[in-house]
Amino acid sequence: MITLNGLKESTSTFTQSLLSLSINLGGLISGAFLAVYLDALSRAPWSLLLFPGILSIRGSIGGILSSRLGTALHLGTVEPNLLKNTKEYYLSLAAIVTITLFSCLILSVVSTFFGVLLLGMSISDLIDILGVTIVTMGLSIVLITPLTIGVSISAFKKRLDPDVMVYPVISTLADILVTFCYLTAVTRYFESSYGRYVTWTFDLLFVAAVAAILSKNFRERDYVKMMKEFSLSLMLVTLIVNVSGFSLNRIRETIGNRPKVFMVYPALIDTVGDVGSIVGSTATTKLALGLLTPSFSSIKGHASTVKAAWSASMLMFFVYSTLASMIYESFSGGYVHLSLQLLATNLMATPLIVAIVHFISIMTYKYGLDPDNFTVPIESSVADAVTTLCLLVALTLLP
């Protein structure tokens, strides 16, 4: 039986989820960039392969920061201030910057390995991949980290739940910025020697900044703990993101350059990932506060959050289909067909992500690890891979 308090909580979560997921409409801007640049990306055989990986790794790192801030603000271990703050706050930022460079190295090496193995790429492509990956991810830290902190603090001060609001909002804004940075970096890098010079100059400055951070903090226990725990996540994440890349390549082979599908693609992976983030972040906070028992059956007590976030995501999928069909003038039969494909994608992908997120949250908590260092990073990359695969299945079954 649904109590009045339970109904209020569910309604509040649905409203906040819908508000935060509505920001994913900005993912259509990322998709528009991708659709326009599809032909330009053919300059490098690895560019489309690497694109989902860039988004996933950036999402994983952003997820760590937003999830940690949400939990820390609730616990009072971080103050709702942008500059004057606690030691935990500054160590988290230092770890995020370090992790970003480390992730660039791992992603570049693993992507090159799979590219050589399956796409006939050359080992020498690793240099170009490194150059483009580091400049893209480095710029993402400069542009997106202040936004993440600002939105977290603003949501907390306005008595909104940062676990529900922050990551969905930031992930979309970040995807727009990162997509633009990545596509610009790829085209400029191959356009002229000047583009390569600017790229590698920025890369060297970023490496120097990380070296300075390492020298200052390598003896800090919390910094080292965060680095070790995320490194475990990163190993799994880098393998998963290549599934997304090859699936996206397969989608292009299956449907060609169908612009409306590529236009909605970033919004789809964003939305499913955001549902997982909402479920995962609220679960880690409830575990920390003792409001959720560390058992798999406890998902029943989390059902209202799951239902609210999932319902909001389905509504957004229909909105994406409507807008894409209107823009590409296929609002008649094409609209219904695309809507069915996206609905099938949602129905396949979302329950899988919810189950995975709950499993990771419980297991990491049981083994004394920090769920914030594992749940959202793994979830965001798994969500990208699962959503891409489910979209491929939907496009194949409903051609």
Buried (B, 14 or more C-beta within 10 A) or exposed (E): EEEEEEEEBBEBBBEBBBBBBBBBBBBBBBBBBBBEBBEBBEEBBBBBBBBBBBBBBBBBBBBBBBBBBBBBBBEEEBBBEEEEBBEBBBBBBBBBBBBBBBBBEBBBEBBBBBBBEEBEBEEEBBEBBBBBBBBBBBBBBEBBBEBBBEBBBBBBEEEBBBBBBBBBBBBBBBBBBBBBBBBBBBBBBBEEEEBBEBBBEBBEEBBEBBEEBBEEBEEBEBBBBBBEBBBBBBEBBBBBBBBBBBBBBBBBEEBEEBBBBBBBBBBBBBBBBBBBBBBBBBBBBBBBEEEBEBEEEBBEBBEBBBBBBBBBBBBBBBBBBBBBBEBBEBBEEBBEBBBBBBBBBBBBBBEBBBBBBBEBBBBBBEEEBBBBBBBBBBBBBBBBBBBBBBBBBBBEEBE
